[in-house]
Amino acid sequence: MTRTTLSLALGLLLTPCAAATARAAEAPKTLVPRASCVSKDCHADFSKKKHLHGPVAEKECKECHSWKDDLHKFALVRKGTALCTECHDDILVKKDGAKTKKGATLHEPITEDCVTCHDPHASNEKGFLTMPLLELCDTCHDKTLARARGKDKTVLSNHAVMLEGKACMTCHSPHTSKVPYLLTQKPKALCLSCHDKPQQAGSREVANVKEQLTQKKHVHGPVADEDCTACHVGHASEQVTLLARAYPPKFYAPFDPKAYALCFECHEADLGTQAKTTKATEFRNGEHNLHFLHVNKPTKGRTCRACHAAHASDLPSQIQPAVPFGTGGWAIPIRFTKTATGGSCQSGCHEPKAYDRKTPVD
């Protein structure tokens, strides 16, 4: 037998086997009574996944699918989210898609179809997600995550928690929440769930903010109002320390109202622009504005952080107990004392400096 003849004979022998394999892979035309939908021949990939949806694991396909006339055609028993909320009734959706039964805000995909985010059969991801969490969020929130990843070169600070651990779900509920922006808690409580201990942010240590707020006598107004977002953003910022608007990042800086956009959201800009005033600030000697005096220096204009704590202090007006000097870690005590019409401070080894709004001090 020649090599050509042998090859032809083998081909004829193998052809029926290949055809049989192809037929085995085809979906059956009719239902097989009491047969499981998940077997080595049908939907075998489901059982290979780490997580099986309950009805699939129990081989109860009829919980979600229906069929007619024993044909191998399966329609969903209900459309869209109405099917899922038969079991997952903690996220009952009204037809207008605006709110749940409990009056909370909904994540937009849930008003349309749960399979936008979830695989209804099986998945290698927790929660039956169609892909890893960050990749999934990135399909809609790509601009937000690009900024957090540092792809936007204007960003100076990002919230590291977005890219680690539970990622977006550290702060956000994926389905519904009674708090705006789908936060899992009100802003202050949410922030303090992490900032109840020192946190490392690159080379900088973020202080235990909860300790400051609970142990200090005087708390900054936005924090007292439980609104951390008055000063900070949650994802990424063009400013240092996730600040919402401009604020000088260093101890010394020439005064420019634009550089204090954050502070001047609440405080009057006049306190830094008017040399004499009787209204712009209480930090004055007679009508001489001492805020103006401190900030308006060509090379060593004191920024707000020079004298004020951002979150809380035991001294009135959140005055710092001490300020850093040099690079060696030396902190100079301010020794601030408040009076009914003024006050005084004695920083380091300097002579005391006093001021009085009604009776100016020479």
N, C-alpha and C positions, 0 to 999 in steps of 0.2 A: 504494500500500500504506500503510495507516495505521500509526502508531507502535505501536499495540497488536499488530497483526498481525506486524510486523517483530520485535518482542520475543519473541513466541511462536515464530516460526520459528527465531530464534537459539537459544532455549532448547532446542528439539527437536534442533538440530544439535549443541549442546554436551553434551547429556546422555549420549550414548554414550561421548564422550571421558572424561568424569568417571568413568563406570562402569569404563572400561578402566583408568584410573589407580588406582582403588580395588582392582581385581583384581590389578594388578601389585604392590601393597603387601602383599597377602596372602601368608602363608607357603605354599609349595608343599605339596601333599598327599603326594607321593612324591619320592624322591631323583632327582636328575638325575645320571646316571653321570659320574664324573670331574669334576664341577663343584665349584668352590671354594665354601665356605660364606661367604666374605667377598668380596663384589662390590658393584657400584654398586646392585644391587637387594636384596642380602641382607647384613645385618649391616654395612652401610656405615659406621656410626659407629665401628666398631673401628679402621679404618684412619686415622681422623681424629685419633686420640689420639697423644700423644708417644711413649708406650712400649707396645709390643706384647709380650705373653707369648710365649715362644719357639714353642710349638706353633701359636699363631695366626699368628705372623709367617711360619712355614714352611707354613701351611695344612695342618697335620697334626692336624685336629680329633679324629681317631680315637685320639690319644694319651690323651685324657681322656673322650671320648664313644663310646658304642656305639649301634647301631641294629639293628632287626629288620625283616625282610620289606620292605625298601626304603621303609618309611614315614618320613615326616619327623618322627620322634619320637626324641629322643636322651637316653639315660640315661647317668649317669656310670659309668665302668668300675669305680670303687671309691667308697666312701662317705667323706665327711669328710676328715680329715687323712691317711688311708691313701692317698688318691689323690695328694696333693701330695708325700708323702714317698717316692714311687716315684722321683722325680727329686731332691728336696731331702732326701737321706738324712742330712744333717748334723743334722737335728732329728727323728730317729726317735722316735716316741712309743709308750710302752707303753700297754696298754689301760686301766690304772688312772689314766692321765693325770697321775701324780705326777712321773715322772722320764723323762729321755731315756735313750738307749742309754749315754751317757757319764756318767750319774749326776747330771745337773744339774737345777736347778729350772726349771719351765716357766712361761711366761706363760699365764695361764688360758685366753684365747681359743684358743690353739693346741691345747688338749685337746679342743676342741669342733669348730671348723670354721675353716679359714684365711680363708674369705671374710668372716669378721667384720671383718677389717682389709684384706684384699686383693681386688682385682678380678681374677678368673681369666682375663680376656680382654685388656683394655687399660685404660690409665689415663694421665691427664696428670701424675700424681704419680710420683716415683721409688719403686721397690719395688712398683709397681702398687697403691699405697694407694688406698682408696676416696675419700679426701678429704685435704686438707693435714694434715700430721702432728699439729700441735697440736689441730686440730679433731677429729681421730680419737681422740687420747688423752683429749680432753675428754668424749667420749661416755661414758666409764666413770669417769675420774678428774676429774670436774668440780669437786669440792670442793677438791682439791689445787691445781688450776690457778686456781680462783677466788681462793684465798689468795695464790698467787704473783702474780696480776694486781692485788692490792691491793683486791679487792672486799670482803674481810673487814677491817673497820676496826680489829680488835684486833691485826693484824699490823704489826710494826715493821720487819721486815727480810725480804727475799726473795732467793732465789738467782736472779740475773738470767739466768744461763745457761739456765734453763728456757724462756725466752721468746725466745731468739735462736739463730741458727745451726742446729745439729742438735737444738736444744731437748731434749726428754726423752731422746733417744738419745745425748746427750753423756755421760750417766752410766749409762743403762740399756740392756740388750740387749732387743730387741723379742720375741725368741723364747725363748731359753734361756741359762742361766748357771750356773756352778758356785759363784757367790758369792750370798749371800742378797740378796733384793730385786732380783734380776736385774741387779745391778751388772756393769759390763763388766770391772772389776778389783776387787781388795781395796780397802777404803775409803781407806787411806793412800796407796797408789799412785795411785788414781783422783783423789783431791784434789790430789796433787802434780803430776799431769799438766797442771793449769792453774796451780796455785799454786807454780810453779817460776820465777815472775817477778812483779814488782809488777802488781797488778790495780786498776783504777779501779772503785770502788763508789760511784756518785753523786759527791759532793764529797770522799769519803774514799779514800785510797789504801791498799790492802791490801798489806802487805809481802810480799816473796819468802819464803814459809814454808820452802820446800825449802832455801834458802841458810841460814836460821837453824838448821834441824835438822841439816844436814851440817857446819856450821862451828862450832857452839857445843858446849861441853863437857857441859853439863847440860840434859837434855831432860825436859819435863813427862811424868809417868807415862803418861797415856793415849796420848800421841803415841809414846812408847817402845813401848807395847803395840800400836801401829799401829791405834788406834781413835779416829779423829777424831770419830766419832758419840757418844763419851762426853760431849762438850761441845757439839757442833754438830748441827743438823738439816740435811737436804739440800734442803728445799723452801722453807719459810717459817716464821717464828717470831714470837711475841709479844715476844721479847727482841731487843736489838740484836745485830748481827753473827751472826745465825742461831744464837744460843745455845739450848741445849735447855731450860734452866731459868733462873730469875731470877738476875740478877747486876747490881750497880750499874753504870750506864753511865758514871758520871762519876768523876773523881779523888777528890772529897770526897763523903761521904754519911753521915748518922746511921746507927748500927749497928742492924740488924734482922735476926735470923736468917733470916726468910722472904726477905729480899732477896738472900741468899747461898745459895739452894737449890742452885745449880749446884756451888759449892765444897763444900758440906756433903754432897754425894753421896759424896764420898771422905774429906774431912777432918772431924774432930770439931767440932761446933758449940761445944763447951766452950772452944775456944781464943779465942772472942770473948765468952763469957758469964761465965767464971770469972776474977775478979781475981787469985786466988791458986791455984796448981796446981803439982803436981810431975809430972803426966802429960799434960795436954792439949796441951802444946807444948814444943818445945825452945828456943823464943825467950822466955827468961825469965831474970831476974836473981834467982838463988835460987829462991824460990817466987812471985815477982812476975811475973805474966803480961804480957809486953810486947806481945803481940798485942792483948790486952784494952785496954792503955793507948793503943795507936795507933788502934784502930777506934772506941772509945767516947768520942767527942767530939761535943758537941751540934751544932756547925756545920761542923767540919772533921775529921770522922772519916775516917781514911785507908782507902780501899778496897784490895782486894788488888792492884789494878793500880798502886798508888802505889809498891810496892816489888818486886813480882814480875812477871816476863815470863810471858806465857801459854803460849808454846811452848818456848822454850829460852833459855839464857843461859850466859855463860862463868863466872858466879859460882854457888856452891852455892845450892840451894833456888830456883833461877831468879831470884835477886836481880837487879834491874835495875842496869845500870852507872850510869844517871842517871835523874832524874825531871823531868818538865816543870814549869815554874813560870811562872805568869802566862799571858798570851795572845800574847806576843811571840816565842814559839819558843825561849825560853831553857831549857836542860836543866841541872839541877844534878847534879853527880857525887855518887854515894853513898859511894864508896870503902869498900865493905864488905870486911872481913877476917874469916875464920873461924878459930876456935881449937878445940882438942879439947873444951873444955867451954863454949864461948860464942863471942863475937866482938865486933866493933866496927864503927862506921861514922862517917864524917865528911862530912856533906852540905854542899856549898858552902863557905862561910866559917865554918861553925859549929865549935865545939870537938868533938873526938872523943867519942863516946858508946860505952861498953863495957858488956858484960854477961857474967855467968858463972853457970852453973847450980849449980856446987858452992861457989864462993867468991864471994858477991855483991859487986859493985862499988859503992862509995859514990857 
